[in-house]
Amino acid sequence: MQLAWYKCGDRTTRGAFVRMEETRKHVGTNFKAGTKFCLASNSPYTEGTVGGTLWWSGT
């Protein structure tokens, strides 16, 4: 499965899709504090809801 961030309400403003694995992956960098964004999934093998954990790092 692949995930990418995008600006909620505007899917044309987004990051590149990143392949998700068992380890932590960066889906974007340099977000300002308080930024709200959505995640899009891209997978031909799954349907429905995607779950996971988002770690927010200030580094």
Rosetta blueprint (number, residue, H / E / L):
1 M L
2 Q E
3 L E
4 A E
5 W E
6 Y E
7 K E
8 C L
9 G L
10 D E
11 R E
12 T E
13 T E
14 R E
15 G L
16 A L
17 F L
18 V E
19 R E
20 M L
21 E L
22 E L
23 T L
24 R L
25 K L
26 H L
27 V L
28 G L
29 T L
30 N L
31 F L
32 K L
33 A L
34 G L
35 T L
36 K L
37 F L
38 C E
39 L E
40 A E
41 S E
42 N E
43 S L
44 P L
45 Y L
46 T L
47 E L
48 G L
49 T L
50 V L
51 G L
52 G L
53 T L
54 L L
55 W L
56 W L
57 S L
58 G L
59 T L
